[in-house]
Amino acid sequence: MTDAATLAEQLIACPSVTPARGMVFDTLEAMLVPLGFAVERFVAGEGAPEEEGGPVENLLAVRAGPAGSRHFAFAGHVDVVPPGEGWTTGPFAPERRGAPGGELLYGRGAVDMKGSIAAMVAACADVPGDAGTLSFIITGDEEGPAIHGTRALIDRMRARGIRPDLILVGEPTSVNRLGDMAKIGRRGSVNIWLTVEGVQGHVAYPHLADNPITRLVAILAELKAMHLDDGTEWFQPSNLEATDLAVGNPATNVIPARATARISIRFNALHTGAELVERVAAVAARHGGTARAMISGEAFLTPPGDFSALVSKAVEAETGLVPELSTTGGTSDARFLKDVAPVIEFGLCNATMHKRDEAVAVADLEVLTRIYARIARAALAGT
């Protein structure tokens, strides 16, 4: 029941492309209830616009400790990205391959992040019930828009007066070997849609038209030349990238009436999403364009201290490695959870996440279980 590889197989066998609902949550609940967790499941985002990714199922599970004891939370997601074509075996038919001691477990979500959730569940069996309060904050929409997932869970927790002291997110943070990296922060993310309206006309009579492409290209050139920053002690420089450019003009002799583009900015703690949107909108306006933005999350940092030292100590005890503390990579639900409590991310090697034939070393699941158990016991003890 509490072997991480077996639990991971059960979770992988549940197709759960984002937004995940139903079977995968049934399976997780069945794992947690025998360990003493009170499980609450709810669906958020019903009737929401399609682009918001709902409806989304979420799970909040709590194993209450003695009154006044510390509270440690595991957090993560059971939704996965679409598997794509060309898998050696079925993406939702978990299979172990390789010699004993070097076995790999294959399946979509093995690394990102059903394997980590399985290790969290297995770890809880090794944490005494009187050590303190444990909880699971699990969403079915981390890989999607993430509007009705962890944010809805946080609202539910606040309504119930649930507030962990520390939170560990099980994203796959390790790079070359389990234990070589943990995340203590993430850059912020904002997507901005640019639109320039022009006047349609014949290419032979440009004085009778207004070509929006010319102005849109000028906007993109100015934005790309804009210096954001040189990075900080803990963050790499912010970067702005054009991710789409569209006109949709099938005619070769017509100046189009509209041109659009999309940019993405990954930014460090020197900026806020709103400030960057304002800067981009000002550039667009100078060229007669408009900007519409969606801020996915702000940059955050859990400063190195007692929590990161606790995690590092647990990792070193089981692997011999002291993890590098990093803020690299994309976004995660830690961007929301940091408003609840100090949050750190630590998990499996990320080499195969989102790839065909995603796989995790069975031995890594065993080690990760022990690491998570050490972290939980130390966090609850306040050491």
N, C-alpha and C positions, 0 to 999 in steps of 0.2 A: 504493500500500500504506500510506503513512504520511500521507495526507490525512485530517484529522480528520473532515470532513463525510462522506466516503465510509465511513470506519470506523464513524461513528455510524449511518449508514444500515444497515450490516450488523448492528449490535447491535440497533437498533430492530426490524428485520425478524424478530427471534427473540421470539416471545411468551414473557414471563417474569414473569407475575404471581406474587407471593410465595406460597410459597417457590419460588424459581427453581432449575431443574436442567436439565441436558442441553444443548440446542442453543445457548443463549446462551454457555455456558461453552466449548463446542466452538469457537464463533466467536472468542471472546476468546483462547483458547489458540492458535488458528491465527494470530492477529495477533502474539502475543508470542514464539513460538518462533523465527521468522526474525530477530528482534531480539536473539537470544542469551539469552533467558530460559529457565531450567529451570522447568518448570511442574508443580506438584503439585496434584491435585484430590482432594477427599474429601467424603464425605457424612456428616453428623452428625444425630443425632436420630431414627434409625430405631427404631421401636417406642415412641417417646415419646408422651405423651398428646396428643390432638388440639389442645388449647389451646396447646401449646408450638410449634405451627407446623411440625413436621418432617415428613419428612426434608428437610434443607437441604444443598445443594451449596455448597462453598467452594473458592476457588482461592488458592494461594500461589505466586507466581512470583518467582524471584531471578535477577538477572544479576550474578554475582560480579565484583568489581573486584580490584585488587591486594591482597595480604595486608596487613592493617592499615589499609586505606583506610576512609574514612567510608562510612556506609550511610544512604541516603535512601529512604523508602518513600512510595508513593502508595497511598491506601486509598479504598474506596468499595463500591458495590453495583450489581449488575445486575438485581435484582428491581425490579418496578414495582407500583404500585397498580392495581386493576382499572380498565379504561378507561372503563366506563360506556357509555351510549348517546348517539347524536346527533352522532357525529364526521362531519366533512365528507367525509373519506376514511377508510379503515381505519386503526385505531390502530396496527396492526403492519404497515402498508404505507407505509413512509416516502416522503414526497413533498416535493420542493422547489417552492416557489411564490414568485413575485415577480421583479422585474427584477434583472439582474446587479448585484451590489454591495449589494442590499437583499433578497436571497433569505432566506426562512425555511424551515427544515427541520421538517416536521411529523411527529409520531408519539409514542406513549406512551414516555416515558423520554428524550425529546430533551433535556430540561433536568435531570430528576431520575432517574438521573444518567448515562445512557449517553453523552450528549454530552461530559461531563467526562472519562469514562473513555477515550473515543476521543481526546480531546486529550492525555491522559496518555500513551497509547500513541504517538501521533504525536510527542510531545515527546521521548520516549526515543531516537528516531532521531537527535536532534540533541545527544545527550549522549554523549561519547566513552566507549568501554568501559573505558579506563584511568583514568577520572575517579573511580571509586569504585563501590560496590555500590548497585544499584537494586533495588527490589522492589515487587510489587503485592500488596495485602492486600484481596481481593475476596470478598464474601459474596453469597448469594442470599436473604438474609432480614434486610434492614434495615427494610423496610416492615412486617414482621410482628412477632411476639413478640420476635425478636432473641435468642433463647435459644441456638440451635444455629448461629449465624452467626459474627460476629466474635469472640465469646467462645471458640468452638471453635478459630478460627484462632489466637488468642493462645495457647491451650494447646498447639497444634501447634508454634507458633514457639518457645515456651519449651522444649519437648521436643527441638527440633532446635538450640537455642542460637542462634536468630536474633533479633537485637535491633537495630532501626534506631536511628540517632542522632536523627532527626527524622521526623515523619510529617505528610503533607498529605492531608486528606480533601477530596474534590471536590464536596461538597454545594453546591447553588446558593445562594450567600450574597449575591450582588449584588442590588440592589433596583431602581434606576431605570436604571442603566447598568453594564455590565461593569466591575468594578474599584472600585465605590464602597463595598463593605463586605467585611470578612473577619471570621470568628468566632474569638475567642481563648478561648472558654469557652461553657458551656451551663448552664442551670439543671437541677437534678435533677427527677425525676418519680416520683410514687408514686400508685397507685390503691388505694383502700380501699373494701371492701364492708362495709356496715353491715347488721346484722340485729337486729330486735326481735321477740321471741316474745311473744304475748299469749294470751288465752283467748277462743275464739270464742263468740259468743252472739247473742241477738236484740237488735236495736236498741232495742226497747221495754223491755228489762230490762237496762240497762247495768250495774247493780250485780252482775249475775251473770256479767259478762264483764270482759275487760281489753283495751282497744283499743290495739294496738301502734302505730297510726298517730299517735296523740297523742304518744307518747313519741319516736317517730322524728322527728316534726316538731320537737320540742324539741331533740333532738340536733343536727339540721341547723341550727336557728336559733343554737344556742350555737357551733357550729363556724364558721358564717359570720361571726359577730360577733367571733371570736377574732382578735386582732391578731398577725400573724406578724412583720413587720418593716417598715422604711421603705426597704429597698434598701441598696445599698452603692455604692462608687465605680464598680464595674464591672457590678453587677447591679441590675435593677429589683426592686421589692418582690415577695416571694413571694405567690402567690394560690391560694386554695382555692375550687373550684367543684363544685357538685353536678351530676353528669352523668347520673344515672338515679334514678328513684323508682318502685317497683312494689309492688303489693298483689295484683293478680290476683283481685279479688273480683267475681264476676259478679252477685251478689245485692245488692239495694238495702236489704234489711232484716236483713242479717247483719253483725255486727262481726267482722272477719277475725281469724285466729289469728296471722298473721305479716305483717310489713312489711319491705321491704328498700330500700336506697338505695346509690348508689355516688358517691364523691367523687374528684376528682383534684386533687393539689397539685403545682404547679410551684414549686420552691423554690430559693433562692440559697445561696451558700456559708456563710451564717450558720447553716444547719441541716444535719442529716443525715436521711436517710430514716427510720432507726430511731427517732430522737428524735421526729419528727413522727407516726409511727405510734403511739408510746407516748402522745403527747398526745391523739390522736384516740380511742384505745382507752379512755383515762381518762374522756373526756367521754361516750362511749357507755355505759360501765359505770355511770356515775352515773344514767343513765336506764334501766338494765336491758337494755342492748343489747350486742352484740359487734361486733368489727371484725376483718376479715381483709384483709391488705395484700399488694401486689406492688410492690416498689421497682424501677422500670425503670432508674434510674441516679442517681448522686449528682452534685451540682453540682461543676463544676471550672473552673479558670482557668489558662491558660498565660500567666503575667504578661508584659506587654510587655517586649521585650528584643531580643536578637540575632535570634531567629527571626522575630518579627513585623516587625522592621526589614528583614530580608532579603526577606520576602514583599512588604512595602510598596514596597521599591525596585524589585522586578521588575514589579509592577503599574504603578507610576508610569512606568517606562521605556517600557512598551508602550501605556499609555492616557492618560498625563498626570494621572491621578488618584492621590491618596494615600488608600487605603481607610480608612474608619472602622473602628476595632476595636470589636467588639460581642460581647455574650453573649445577644442576644435570640433569640427563636424557640423551636422545639421541641427535641426530643432528636435526637441522631444517634449513630452508632457511635463518634464521638470520645469518648463517655462511657466506653467500654471501653479504647480505644487510649491514653488519657492515662496508664494504668498501665504502658504499655510505654515511651513516650518523649514528649517535648513534641510536642503536636499542635495544628495550626491548620487551619481549614476555609476554603477559597476556591474559588469556582466561578461558574457562569453566573447570569444574571438569573433570579429565582425567580417572576416574575409569572404564568407559566402552569403551574407544577408542580402535579400532581394534577388539573388541569383538562381539560375536553374541548378537543380541538385544541391540545394542548401543542405548543409550537414553540420553536426556537432560531434565532437569526440565524446564518447560515453565516459571516458575517464575524466574529462573536464566537468561533466555534470556532477560527478561524485565529489570532485574537489570544490566546485562552486557551492554545493550543498553545505560542505563543512565551513566554507568561508562565510556564507550567509548566516549559519548558526552562530558562529563566533561573533559576527557583527551584531546580531540581534541580542545575544546574551550580554555583550559589553554595553550596548546602547541602553538596555533596560536597567543595567546595574549602574549606569552613569559613570563608567570608567573608560 
